[in-house]
Amino acid sequence: MDWVPSNVIDALASSHQLGIFTHIATVPPLRVWFGVEDIPITIESVDDGGAIYQGGGRLIGLPTLEVLVNGTADAVEFTMSGIDPATGAAVIDSIPAVRGCDVYVGITTLDDYYQPMSQIIPLWRGTASHTTEASPTVTGQQNRTTTLGLAIAAGGETRSRSARSLWSSAHQKALSATDKFCDNTSRMARGVHPVWPNY
């Protein structure tokens, strides 16, 4: 059996649509692909039979994925932006613990009907480090949005730690799931004047 099927090689040599798939080995596993609809597909020796990858929407950009070289681990961050705050909070609260979980990224080409032409071809493996949450400053009538991220280190060991100089709701809830002390820290930025209560 070829590592990359010949029909995928032929498609890669011409104009093609690429499917990018991510498997995070939490319990239960999180399986997402960057497209629409759910697809029954597997990464050989990673997924059990009957695995379904959920559509995560359109991928705007993918960070450069590098392998462990000379003991130096590269760290990347996968982000989703433009999420309303309520949905972002629900996502943060619902995902299982990711620190130390294996993360696999794989590809395959898609046919004219946007269906995979093969099983997922694994390309890269990393170790999940921590989730991030940020909200850009809003002005005027703009709606507040949230950007969620997952930091991943290449190689078998994660060496990155979340920055504690910028406290966010996600940092505080990692310490205490019910603590809402940092829920509005994103509004405390230059150009934003929070309304303080009078006691």
C-alpha positions in Angstrom: 0.0 0.0 0.0 1.3 3.4 -1.0 1.7 6.0 1.8 0.1 8.6 -0.6 -2.4 7.1 -3.1 -1.7 7.7 -6.8 -5.0 9.5 -7.3 -4.1 12.0 -4.6 -0.7 12.5 -6.1 -2.3 13.2 -9.5 -4.8 15.6 -7.9 -2.0 17.4 -6.0 -0.1 17.9 -9.3 -3.0 19.8 -10.8 -5.6 22.2 -9.6 -7.2 20.7 -6.5 -9.2 21.4 -3.4 -7.4 20.4 -0.2 -9.1 19.0 3.0 -7.2 19.7 6.2 -8.1 17.5 9.2 -7.2 17.9 12.9 -7.5 15.2 15.6 -7.0 16.2 19.3 -6.7 13.1 21.5 -8.9 14.2 24.4 -11.5 11.9 26.0 -13.6 11.7 23.9 -11.4 12.8 20.9 -12.1 16.1 19.2 -12.1 15.7 15.4 -12.5 18.7 13.1 -11.9 19.4 9.5 -11.8 22.8 7.8 -14.9 22.6 5.6 -18.7 22.1 5.9 -20.7 19.1 6.9 -19.5 16.1 8.9 -17.4 13.5 7.1 -16.9 9.8 8.1 -13.1 9.4 7.6 -10.1 8.1 9.6 -6.4 8.6 10.2 -4.9 5.1 10.1 -3.7 3.8 13.5 -5.1 7.0 15.2 -8.8 6.8 14.8 -11.1 3.9 15.5 -13.5 2.7 12.9 -16.6 4.9 12.4 -14.8 8.2 13.3 -16.6 11.3 12.1 -14.8 14.6 11.5 -17.0 17.7 12.2 -17.0 20.6 9.8 -15.3 23.6 11.4 -16.0 26.1 8.6 -13.6 27.9 6.3 -9.9 28.0 7.2 -8.5 31.5 6.7 -4.9 30.6 7.5 -2.7 27.7 8.7 0.4 28.3 10.8 3.7 26.8 9.5 4.1 23.3 10.9 7.7 22.3 11.7 9.1 19.2 13.3 11.3 18.9 16.3 14.9 19.7 15.3 18.0 19.5 17.6 15.8 19.6 20.7 14.1 22.9 19.8 10.3 22.5 19.8 8.3 24.9 17.6 5.0 26.2 19.0 2.1 27.1 16.8 -1.4 28.4 17.6 -4.6 27.4 15.8 -7.2 30.2 16.2 -10.9 30.8 15.4 -11.9 34.5 15.4 -15.1 36.5 15.1 -17.0 34.4 17.6 -19.7 36.1 19.7 -18.8 36.1 23.4 -21.6 33.8 24.5 -20.6 31.1 22.0 -16.9 31.5 22.9 -17.7 31.0 26.6 -19.8 28.0 25.8 -16.9 26.5 23.7 -14.3 27.1 26.5 -16.6 25.6 29.1 -17.5 22.5 27.0 -14.1 21.3 25.7 -12.3 18.7 27.8 -8.8 19.3 29.2 -6.3 19.5 26.3 -3.0 20.0 28.0 -0.6 17.1 27.1 -3.0 15.6 24.5 -1.6 14.5 21.1 -2.7 16.7 18.2 -2.5 15.2 14.6 -2.9 17.2 11.4 -3.5 15.5 8.1 -4.7 16.2 4.6 -6.3 14.7 1.6 -7.6 16.1 -1.7 -11.3 16.5 -2.4 -13.1 15.5 -5.5 -15.5 17.7 -7.6 -18.3 17.0 -5.0 -16.0 18.0 -2.1 -15.7 14.4 -0.9 -12.3 13.0 0.3 -10.3 11.0 -2.3 -8.6 8.9 0.3 -8.3 8.4 4.0 -6.5 11.2 5.9 -2.7 11.3 5.2 -1.0 12.2 8.5 1.5 15.1 8.1 2.3 16.5 11.6 2.0 15.6 15.3 2.2 18.0 18.2 1.3 18.2 21.9 -1.5 20.5 23.0 -0.4 23.1 25.6 -3.2 25.5 26.5 -6.2 27.3 25.2 -6.3 31.1 24.8 -9.1 33.6 24.7 -8.9 37.2 23.6 -11.4 40.0 22.8 -10.3 43.0 20.7 -11.2 46.4 21.9 -14.5 47.7 20.5 -15.5 51.2 19.7 -18.8 52.9 18.9 -21.5 50.5 17.8 -19.2 47.5 17.0 -20.2 44.1 18.4 -17.8 42.5 20.8 -16.2 39.3 19.4 -13.9 36.7 20.8 -10.9 34.9 19.4 -10.2 31.4 20.7 -6.9 29.6 20.2 -5.1 26.4 21.0 -1.3 26.5 21.5 0.5 23.3 20.3 4.2 22.4 20.6 6.0 20.1 18.1 7.5 17.0 19.5 6.6 14.8 22.4 6.9 17.2 25.2 5.2 20.6 25.6 7.6 23.3 26.7 5.4 26.3 26.5 3.4 27.8 29.4 0.5 30.2 29.1 1.5 33.8 29.7 0.3 34.9 33.2 1.0 38.6 32.6 -2.3 38.9 30.7 -5.1 37.4 32.8 -8.2 36.3 30.9 -11.4 34.5 31.8 -9.9 31.3 30.5 -6.8 31.6 32.8 -8.9 32.2 35.8 -11.4 29.4 35.0 -8.5 27.0 34.7 -7.8 27.7 38.4 -11.5 27.8 39.4 -14.2 26.8 37.0 -16.9 29.0 38.7 -14.8 32.1 39.3 -16.0 35.1 37.2 -13.4 37.6 38.5 -11.7 38.0 35.1 -14.7 37.8 32.8 -14.4 41.4 31.7 -10.7 41.9 31.7 -10.7 42.3 27.9 -12.5 45.6 28.4 -9.6 47.0 30.5 -7.4 48.2 27.6 -6.2 51.5 26.3 -9.1 53.6 25.0 -11.7 51.7 26.9 -13.2 53.3 30.0 -15.0 50.7 32.1 -17.9 51.9 34.3 -17.0 51.2 37.9 -19.8 50.6 40.4 -20.5 53.1 43.2 -20.9 51.4 46.6 
